[in-house]
């Protein structure tokens, strides 16, 4: 019984070693190609990306969803307040678990937290009169 286990282990090791060697070699070649890639100016990359987006050659996001390019109309403080409120209410999930659906009352609490943060932010950036 031990002899058959030994022979099986040797056959498995011999069969898998070329595949493992090729796998490591492929990674080395990939990283070597990155290291030896010609450098491109940042502005040139931006222009090429803009052209690719305009011609729909590139997908944005994990599922190909395009994101809005226009600036946000909400302050960072408002978004952070809403996230913290959602976490406090238990409707914010981190990871791949399905997010629970917020009730109308929870949605109202989250929105109120955002509005309050927006008011505080607006008051903090106003210049004193006088």
N, C-alpha and C positions, 0 to 999 in steps of 0.2 A: 504494500500500500504506500509506503513512504517513497519507494523508488518511482512509482507512477506520479506522485506529487512533485518530486524533484524534476522528473522529465517534463512534466506539464509546465512547471515554473520556468525551466530553461527554454522551452519552446516559446512560451509567451514573451519572455524577455528578449529573445532573439527576433521575434516577429515585430515587436513594438519599438525596438531601438532605432531602426532607420526612420520610422515616422517621427519619433521624438527628435532625432537629429535634424531632420528637415524642418520641423516646426521651429526649432531654435534658430536655425539658419535663416528662415524667412523673417523672423523678428529682427535679427541682426541686420539683414539687408534693408528692411523697412526703416529702421532707425538711422542706418548709415545714409540712406537716400535723403532723409530729412536733414541730417547734419550737413550734407554736401549740396543741398539745394541752393540755387542762386538767391541772393537776397533781393527783395523787392521793396521799394519805398512804400511807406504806409499809405500815402495818398493814392498811389497807383492801385493798391489793393482795394481801397475804398471805391475808386472809380470802376474797377472791374466788377466788384460786388454790386454796385448800383446798376451797372449795365446788365448783369445777369438777372437781377431782380426785375428790371424793366422788361426784359424779354422772357420772363417766367422760366428761366433756365435753372433756377435754384429754389428749393423749398425751404421755408423757414419753420423751425419748430420740429418736435418729434413726429408729428403726424402730418406735416406739411401745411399746418395752419399759418397763414401770414399774420403778423402782428401789426397793430397800428403804429405808424411812424410819427404821427403828430404828437406833440407834447401833451402830457396829462393835464387835465383841468383841476385835479385834486392835489392837495399838498401831501407830502410824505407823512406828516403828523396825522392827517385824517385817515390815511390808509393804515398806518400802524395802529391807531386807536380802534379801527374796525376789526383788524386781525386779533388784537388783544381781547376785544369783547367777544368775538366769535370763539376764541380759545376758552375764555371764562365760561361761556355758555355750553361748551362741549360740542360745538358743531365744526370745529377745525380739526382735521386729521392730518398727521404727518406720516408719509409713507404711501404704500399702495393700497391700503384698506379703503373701502368705499366710504365716502364722506356722508354723514347723516344729513338729512334734509332739515333745514331750519324751519321752525314754525313761523307764522306771521308775527307773533309776539317777539320771537328771537330776532327776526329780520328788523323789526322796529327798534329794538334795543341796539343792534349793531349800527343801524343808520343814525340813531341818536348819538351814539358815541362818536361817530365820524363827524357829525354836525358840530358837536361840542368842541372837538379838536380843531375843526376848521375855524370856529369863532376865536378860540384861544390863539391859533396861529395868526389870524388876521389882526387881532389886537396886539400881538407881539411885534409885528412888522410895521404897524402904523407909526408915523413920525409924530412926536409930540408937537402940538400946536403952541405957538407963543412966540 
